[in-house]
Amino acid sequence: MSIAHAALTDDDLHTLVKGQAADERAIAAHKLCRAIDREALSADELAHAQEILRVMARDATDLVRRALAVTLKSSPLLPRDVALRLARDIDSIAAPVLNFSPAFTDEDLVEIARRGGPVRQVAIARRPVLNETVASALVDVGCEEAVRLVCSNDNADLNARSLRRAIDRFEESEDVLGAIALRKALPMAVTEKLIHLVSEGVKQHLIDHHEIPPDIAVQIAAGGSERATLDLVDQAAKAQDLGLFVSHLSRSGRLSPSLLLRAVAQGHMAFFEWGIAELAGVPHNRTWLMIHDAGPLGLKAIYERAGLPPRLFPAFRAGVNTYHAMTLDGGPRDRERFQERMLQRFLTLPQTAAKDDIDYLLDKMDRIAVARITRARANETRAGSC
């Protein structure tokens, strides 16, 4: 057998089966498992090796079984029946196999999660990738730590139902709610549910990184009982249904000339288009043509129909002209660079905007610059540590 050529001798096998000292048998077990995992085995050799693994899995000594579990925890050569046997073993043996082994089926993992208790639930939750079936089962029956781990794993496939279920089960757990809030992507309904439950710091993260439902966005922006700040321009840029978002702003009296001017100055042209369309009562496609493709009088005509202040028209026209003169460069963070250039150019033009709007735009530009400098310093630090 080729594994014999990997420094595995008959004495090793004899020690494994007949050795009296537990540590000697464990060393032999580790050596054998490494040989099996590294050698290219024929079908007959693999069958023979797996029979040896079954003997090891029944060894009375914990050290031997642990050597098997740890050494072959990620190996595709571990037989399913051996993996299941190890999963029923003591915690220190079950955990590494449940963490990594590809031997388990989804049904195996779900059954172990439902019947195995917190240690095994946590071990499964630590797997690098969790499909929807297993992740949902953990959310349904797992202990708090298991659910926190699943929710903090962006490679865990969690649908909206499972995320809402996690919130319902652990709505008083800052750890679980924080893990959900920090996921890269969240359904808007989940964000809405979270934002009423989390701390101010986590709430600000939701505001900065996820789309907030229009009614909640308006409520936060207006103040009320909310202390977290929200920029409606930034939220509009995240909205999947911009028309719906703008309509809600209009109904709540928040679709102001100031808000639209701030959007134009930052290059959020789609928000401006939908806002003008809403105020003018004109379909978005026609509004787009009048803003971008109807000559110099098209913008003025739709602007006047929207009922916006005449004194601000030069500022809006300057913003639209600046937007037309610029393009995204296609590189990393091109949207951020585009926005910064838009702000720089807009703020160097003769202004008719209110002081509050200018202060807002200056602050926005400053925030972008600070974020860029912070990233550059972090990259220098990482480069220096290499």
C-alpha positions as CSV (number, residue, x, y, z in Angstrom):
1,M,0.0,0.0,0.0
2,S,1.4,3.4,-1.0
3,I,0.8,5.0,2.4
4,A,3.5,2.7,3.7
5,H,6.0,4.8,1.7
6,A,5.0,7.9,3.6
7,A,7.2,6.8,6.6
8,L,4.4,4.6,8.0
9,T,5.7,1.3,9.1
10,D,4.2,-2.0,10.2
11,D,5.3,-1.0,13.7
12,D,3.1,2.1,13.4
13,L,0.1,0.0,12.6
14,H,0.9,-2.4,15.4
15,T,1.3,0.5,17.9
16,L,-2.0,1.9,16.7
17,V,-3.9,-1.3,17.3
18,K,-1.9,-3.0,20.1
19,G,0.0,-0.2,21.8
20,Q,-0.4,0.1,25.5
21,A,0.5,3.8,26.0
22,A,-2.3,6.2,24.9
23,D,0.2,8.9,23.8
24,E,2.0,6.4,21.6
25,R,-1.2,5.3,19.9
26,A,-2.2,8.9,19.4
27,I,1.2,9.7,17.7
28,A,0.7,6.6,15.5
29,A,-2.8,7.7,14.7
30,H,-1.7,11.2,13.8
31,K,1.0,9.8,11.5
32,L,-1.4,7.5,9.8
33,C,-4.0,10.2,9.2
34,R,-1.4,12.6,7.7
35,A,-0.2,9.8,5.4
36,I,-3.8,9.1,4.3
37,D,-4.5,12.7,3.6
38,R,-1.3,13.4,1.6
39,E,-0.9,10.2,-0.5
40,A,-2.6,9.6,-3.8
41,L,-4.5,6.4,-3.1
42,S,-6.1,3.9,-5.4
43,A,-9.6,2.8,-4.7
44,D,-8.5,-0.4,-2.9
45,E,-5.9,1.6,-0.9
46,L,-8.6,4.2,0.1
47,A,-11.0,1.5,1.2
48,H,-8.3,-0.1,3.3
49,A,-7.3,3.2,4.8
50,Q,-10.9,4.1,5.7
51,E,-11.2,0.7,7.5
52,I,-8.2,1.8,9.6
53,L,-10.0,5.1,10.3
54,R,-13.0,3.2,11.6
55,V,-10.8,1.3,14.0
56,M,-9.3,4.6,15.2
57,A,-12.8,6.1,15.7
58,R,-13.7,3.2,18.0
59,D,-10.5,3.5,20.1
60,A,-11.1,3.7,23.8
61,T,-8.5,6.5,24.2
62,D,-9.7,10.1,23.7
63,L,-6.2,11.1,22.4
64,V,-6.4,8.7,19.5
65,R,-9.9,9.8,18.4
66,R,-8.9,13.4,18.8
67,A,-5.9,12.9,16.6
68,L,-8.2,11.5,14.0
69,A,-10.7,14.4,14.3
70,V,-8.1,17.2,14.2
71,T,-5.9,15.8,11.5
72,L,-8.7,14.9,9.1
73,K,-11.2,17.6,10.0
74,S,-11.1,19.1,6.5
75,S,-10.3,16.0,4.5
76,P,-12.7,14.7,1.9
77,L,-11.3,11.2,2.6
78,L,-13.0,11.0,6.0
79,P,-16.0,8.6,5.6
80,R,-19.4,10.0,6.5
81,D,-20.0,7.2,9.0
82,V,-16.8,8.0,10.8
83,A,-17.6,11.8,10.8
84,L,-21.0,11.1,12.3
85,R,-19.5,8.9,15.0
86,L,-17.0,11.6,15.8
87,A,-19.8,14.2,15.9
88,R,-21.4,12.1,18.7
89,D,-18.2,12.0,20.6
90,I,-17.1,14.2,23.5
91,D,-17.1,18.0,22.7
92,S,-13.3,18.4,22.0
93,I,-13.5,15.6,19.4
94,A,-16.9,16.6,17.8
95,A,-16.1,20.3,17.4
96,P,-13.3,20.3,14.9
97,V,-15.1,17.8,12.6
98,L,-18.3,19.8,12.8
99,N,-16.4,23.0,12.1
100,F,-14.9,21.8,8.8
101,S,-15.6,18.3,7.5
102,P,-17.2,18.1,4.1
103,A,-18.4,14.5,4.9
104,F,-21.7,15.7,6.4
105,T,-24.9,16.2,4.4
106,D,-27.1,19.2,5.0
107,E,-29.6,16.8,6.7
108,D,-26.8,15.6,9.0
109,L,-25.9,19.1,10.1
110,V,-29.6,20.1,10.6
111,E,-30.2,17.0,12.7
112,I,-27.1,17.5,14.8
113,A,-28.0,21.2,15.3
114,R,-31.5,20.2,16.5
115,R,-30.4,17.5,18.8
116,G,-26.7,18.1,19.6
117,G,-26.9,21.0,22.1
118,P,-25.0,24.3,22.3
119,V,-21.4,23.1,21.7
120,R,-22.3,21.3,18.5
121,Q,-24.5,24.2,17.4
122,V,-21.7,26.6,17.8
123,A,-19.3,24.3,16.0
124,I,-21.6,24.1,13.0
125,A,-22.1,27.8,13.1
126,R,-18.4,28.3,12.8
127,R,-18.2,26.5,9.4
128,P,-16.8,28.8,6.8
129,V,-19.8,28.5,4.5
130,L,-23.4,27.7,5.5
131,N,-26.1,27.2,3.0
132,E,-29.7,28.4,3.6
133,T,-31.0,25.1,4.9
134,V,-28.4,24.7,7.7
135,A,-28.2,28.5,8.5
136,S,-32.0,28.7,8.9
137,A,-32.0,25.6,11.1
138,L,-29.4,27.1,13.4
139,V,-31.4,30.4,13.6
140,D,-34.5,28.4,14.5
141,V,-33.1,26.2,17.3
142,G,-29.6,27.4,18.0
143,C,-28.3,28.9,21.3
144,E,-27.6,32.7,21.4
145,E,-23.9,32.3,20.6
146,A,-24.6,30.0,17.6
147,V,-27.1,32.5,16.2
148,R,-24.7,35.3,16.7
149,L,-22.0,33.4,14.8
150,V,-24.3,32.6,11.9
151,C,-25.5,36.2,11.6
152,S,-22.0,37.5,11.7
153,N,-20.9,35.2,8.9
154,D,-21.5,36.9,5.5
155,N,-21.0,33.5,3.9
156,A,-24.0,32.2,5.7
157,D,-27.0,32.2,3.4
158,L,-29.7,33.9,5.5
159,N,-33.0,34.9,4.0
160,A,-35.2,37.7,5.3
161,R,-37.4,35.2,7.2
162,S,-34.4,33.8,9.1
163,L,-33.0,37.2,9.9
164,R,-36.4,38.3,11.3
165,R,-36.6,35.0,13.3
166,A,-33.2,35.8,14.8
167,I,-34.4,39.2,15.8
168,D,-37.6,37.9,17.3
169,R,-35.7,35.2,19.3
170,F,-33.0,37.5,20.6
171,E,-34.4,41.0,20.4
172,E,-32.7,41.9,23.8
173,S,-29.3,40.5,22.8
174,E,-27.0,43.4,21.7
175,D,-24.6,40.8,20.4
176,V,-27.1,39.1,18.0
177,L,-28.6,42.4,16.9
178,G,-25.2,43.9,16.3
179,A,-24.1,40.9,14.2
180,I,-27.2,41.2,12.0
181,A,-26.7,45.0,11.6
182,L,-23.0,44.5,10.5
183,R,-23.9,42.1,7.7
184,K,-22.9,43.4,4.3
185,A,-26.4,43.2,2.9
186,L,-29.8,43.4,4.6
187,P,-33.3,43.3,3.3
188,M,-35.0,46.7,4.0
189,A,-37.7,45.1,6.1
190,V,-35.0,43.7,8.4
191,T,-33.3,47.1,8.6
192,E,-36.6,48.6,9.6
193,K,-37.2,46.0,12.3
194,L,-33.6,46.4,13.7
195,I,-33.5,50.2,13.8
196,H,-36.0,50.4,16.6
197,L,-34.1,47.9,18.8
198,V,-30.4,48.6,18.5
199,S,-28.1,51.0,20.3
200,E,-27.3,54.4,18.9
201,G,-23.9,53.3,17.6
202,V,-25.4,50.3,15.7
203,K,-28.3,52.5,14.5
204,Q,-25.8,54.9,13.0
205,H,-24.1,51.9,11.2
206,L,-27.5,50.9,9.7
207,I,-28.1,54.4,8.6
208,D,-24.6,54.7,7.0
209,H,-24.5,51.3,5.3
210,H,-28.1,50.2,4.6
211,E,-31.2,51.4,2.9
212,I,-33.8,52.7,5.5
213,P,-37.5,52.5,4.7
214,P,-38.7,56.0,3.5
215,D,-41.1,56.6,6.4
216,I,-38.4,55.6,9.0
217,A,-35.8,57.8,7.1
218,V,-38.1,60.8,7.3
219,Q,-38.8,60.1,11.0
220,I,-35.1,60.0,11.9
221,A,-34.2,63.0,9.7
222,A,-37.0,65.0,11.4
223,G,-35.7,64.2,14.8
224,G,-38.5,63.1,17.1
225,S,-37.3,60.5,19.6
226,E,-34.3,59.6,17.4
227,R,-30.9,60.8,18.2
228,A,-29.0,59.2,15.3
229,T,-28.5,61.5,12.3
230,L,-29.5,60.6,8.8
231,D,-28.7,62.3,5.5
232,L,-31.7,62.0,3.2
233,V,-29.5,62.6,0.1
234,D,-27.3,59.6,1.0
235,Q,-30.4,57.4,1.8
236,A,-31.9,58.3,-1.5
237,A,-28.8,57.1,-3.3
238,K,-29.2,53.7,-1.6
239,A,-32.9,53.4,-2.4
240,Q,-33.8,50.5,-4.7
241,D,-37.1,52.2,-5.6
242,L,-36.2,55.8,-5.9
243,G,-39.6,56.9,-7.1
244,L,-41.2,55.5,-4.0
245,F,-38.7,57.1,-1.8
246,V,-39.1,60.5,-3.4
247,S,-42.9,60.2,-3.3
248,H,-42.8,59.6,0.4
249,L,-40.5,62.6,0.9
250,S,-43.0,64.7,-1.0
251,R,-46.0,63.5,1.0
252,S,-44.2,64.2,4.3
253,G,-43.1,67.7,3.2
254,R,-39.4,66.9,3.1
255,L,-38.8,67.2,-0.7
256,S,-37.4,70.7,-0.4
257,P,-35.4,72.9,-2.8
258,S,-32.5,72.6,-0.4
259,L,-32.6,68.8,-0.4
260,L,-32.6,68.7,-4.2
261,L,-29.8,71.3,-4.5
262,R,-27.7,69.3,-2.1
263,A,-28.3,66.2,-4.2
264,V,-27.3,67.9,-7.5
265,A,-24.2,69.3,-6.0
266,Q,-23.1,65.8,-5.0
267,G,-23.9,64.2,-8.3
268,H,-27.0,62.3,-7.2
269,M,-28.7,63.2,-10.5
270,A,-31.3,60.4,-10.4
271,F,-32.6,61.7,-7.1
272,F,-32.9,65.2,-8.6
273,E,-34.7,63.9,-11.7
274,W,-37.2,61.9,-9.7
275,G,-37.7,64.9,-7.3
276,I,-38.4,67.3,-10.2
277,A,-40.7,64.8,-11.8
278,E,-42.6,64.4,-8.5
279,L,-43.0,68.1,-7.9
280,A,-43.9,68.9,-11.5
281,G,-46.3,66.0,-11.9
282,V,-44.5,64.9,-15.1
283,P,-43.4,61.3,-15.8
284,H,-39.8,60.6,-15.0
285,N,-38.8,59.7,-18.7
286,R,-40.1,63.1,-19.9
287,T,-38.4,64.9,-17.0
288,W,-35.1,63.2,-17.8
289,L,-35.3,64.5,-21.4
290,M,-36.1,68.1,-20.3
291,I,-33.2,68.1,-17.9
292,H,-30.6,66.4,-20.1
293,D,-31.6,66.5,-23.7
294,A,-33.9,69.4,-24.5
295,G,-31.5,72.2,-24.8
296,P,-31.0,75.1,-22.3
297,L,-34.7,75.9,-22.0
298,G,-35.8,72.3,-21.1
299,L,-34.3,72.5,-17.6
300,K,-35.8,75.9,-17.0
301,A,-39.2,74.9,-18.1
302,I,-39.4,71.8,-15.9
303,Y,-37.8,73.6,-13.0
304,E,-40.5,76.3,-13.2
305,R,-43.3,73.8,-13.5
306,A,-42.0,72.1,-10.3
307,G,-42.5,75.4,-8.5
308,L,-38.9,75.7,-7.3
309,P,-37.5,79.2,-6.3
310,P,-36.3,81.3,-9.3
311,R,-33.4,82.6,-7.2
312,L,-31.9,79.1,-7.0
313,F,-32.2,78.2,-10.7
314,P,-28.6,79.4,-11.5
315,A,-27.2,77.1,-8.8
316,F,-29.2,74.1,-10.1
317,R,-28.2,74.9,-13.7
318,A,-24.5,75.1,-12.7
319,G,-24.8,71.8,-10.9
320,V,-26.4,70.1,-13.9
321,N,-23.8,71.6,-16.3
322,T,-21.0,70.4,-14.0
323,Y,-22.5,66.9,-13.9
324,H,-22.6,66.8,-17.7
325,A,-18.9,67.9,-17.9
326,M,-17.7,65.0,-15.7
327,T,-17.6,61.2,-16.0
328,L,-16.9,58.3,-13.6
329,D,-13.3,57.0,-14.2
330,G,-14.1,53.4,-13.6
331,G,-11.4,52.9,-10.9
332,P,-11.7,52.0,-7.3
333,R,-14.0,54.4,-5.3
334,D,-14.8,56.3,-8.5
335,R,-18.2,57.3,-7.2
336,E,-16.5,58.9,-4.2
337,R,-13.9,60.7,-6.3
338,F,-16.6,61.9,-8.7
339,Q,-18.7,63.2,-5.8
340,E,-15.7,65.1,-4.4
341,R,-14.9,66.7,-7.8
342,M,-18.6,67.7,-8.2
343,L,-18.5,69.4,-4.8
344,Q,-15.2,71.1,-5.5
345,R,-16.5,72.5,-8.8
346,F,-19.9,73.4,-7.6
347,L,-18.5,75.3,-4.6
348,T,-16.2,77.4,-6.8
349,L,-19.1,78.7,-8.9
350,P,-20.9,81.9,-8.1
351,Q,-23.5,80.9,-5.5
352,T,-27.1,81.8,-4.8
353,A,-27.6,78.9,-2.4
354,A,-28.3,79.5,1.3
355,K,-25.5,79.5,3.8
356,D,-26.9,76.3,5.4
357,D,-26.6,74.5,2.1
358,I,-23.1,75.7,1.5
359,D,-22.1,74.7,5.0
360,Y,-23.6,71.3,4.4
361,L,-21.7,70.8,1.1
362,L,-18.4,72.0,2.6
363,D,-18.9,69.5,5.5
364,K,-19.7,66.7,3.0
365,M,-16.5,67.5,1.1
366,D,-14.5,67.6,4.3
367,R,-15.9,64.2,5.3
368,I,-14.9,62.6,2.0
369,A,-11.4,64.1,2.3
370,V,-10.9,62.9,5.9
371,A,-12.1,59.4,4.9
372,R,-9.6,59.3,2.0
373,I,-6.7,60.4,4.2
374,T,-7.7,57.9,6.9
375,R,-7.7,55.1,4.4
376,A,-4.3,56.2,3.0
377,R,-2.7,56.2,6.4
378,A,-4.2,52.8,7.2
379,N,-2.7,51.4,3.9
380,E,0.7,52.9,4.8
381,T,0.6,51.3,8.2
382,R,-0.3,47.9,6.7
383,A,2.5,48.2,4.1
384,G,5.0,49.2,6.8
385,S,4.1,46.1,8.9
386,C,4.7,43.7,6.0
